[in-house]
Amino acid sequence: MKFNELVNKEVIDQMGNVLGKVKNIEWDAESKEVINIEISSGGFKDALGMSDHQILPYDSIESIGDKVLLKKQILEPVKTPEKEEETDNLDFYSL
């Protein structure tokens, strides 16, 4: 499966909960195998770059078709580390 075929597919756990959409994949360049998939919650926040992201191991996937089906329900998703916020708070009104 190609990268662009996997990106934006909806990810669903075994209980039918929609976790989000595949945003990115992490792969091993030497073995050319996918290691992890990154899922974003989508929607308006995703368009602004503010949505939560989860990293799931590729071996947690049961099947890939029109949607990505996981092997089990994800109770506590693993989130990506948040970026450090800049300490400079610019006040655009004072410019």
N, C-alpha and C positions, 0 to 999 in steps of 0.2 A: 504494500500500500504506500502511496506517495504522500509526502507531507501535506500537500494542499488538499488531499482527499480526507485526511484525518482532522485537520483544523476546522473549527466551527461545528463539529458534530456534537450533538447533545449527549451528555453523560448521565446515565441513570443507574442507580444502585438496585439491588435485588428486591427492595421493598417498593420500587417504582418512584422513588424520590428523584427529582431532577436536580443534579448538583451544579450544572452549568454547562458550558461548552468548552471544548478543547481549544486552548489558546496557543499552546506551544508544545514542543516535544524536546526531550533531552536524549541524545543518542551517543553511542560509543563510536568514535570515528574509525577505530581499528576493526572492530567486529561488525560494524554497521548495523547494530541492534539498538532498538529503542530501549531506554532505561526507565525514564519517567515521562508522565504527561502532566502538563500544567493546565488547570481548569480555572476559568473565570466565571463569575456569577452572571456576567452579561448585562444587557440593558444599558440604560443611560449612564450609569456610573462607569461601566466599562469603556464607553466612548470617551469619557473624560479621563480615563486612566486611574479611577478611584475605586474600582471594584476589588473585592477580596479574591485572592488567587490561592489555589490549593495545588500541592504536588502529590501525585499518586504514582506508585510504582507500576510499571507497565504490566507486571505479572498479576496485578489485581484485576485485569480486564478479562472477562469471560468471553465476549465476542464483540466484533465490530461489523456493523451493517449500516443501516440508515442512522442508527444511534450506537453509542458505545455503552455496552452493558457490563457492569462490574460484577465480580464474583460474590460480593457480600455488601451489606449495608454499611455505609461509612458513618460511624457515630461521632467521632471527633476528627474532623478533617485536619490535615496538616497544612498550615498556611505558610506562604513564603515569608521570609523575614521582611519586615517593613523597612523602607528606605529611611535613612537618617534625614530628618528635616533640617533645612538650612537654618543657621542661627540668625541670619540677617533677615529681619522682617521689614520688607519695604512697604512704605505707606505711599501708595500711588496718588493719593489725594494731595500730598504735600509736594509733588513734583512741579 
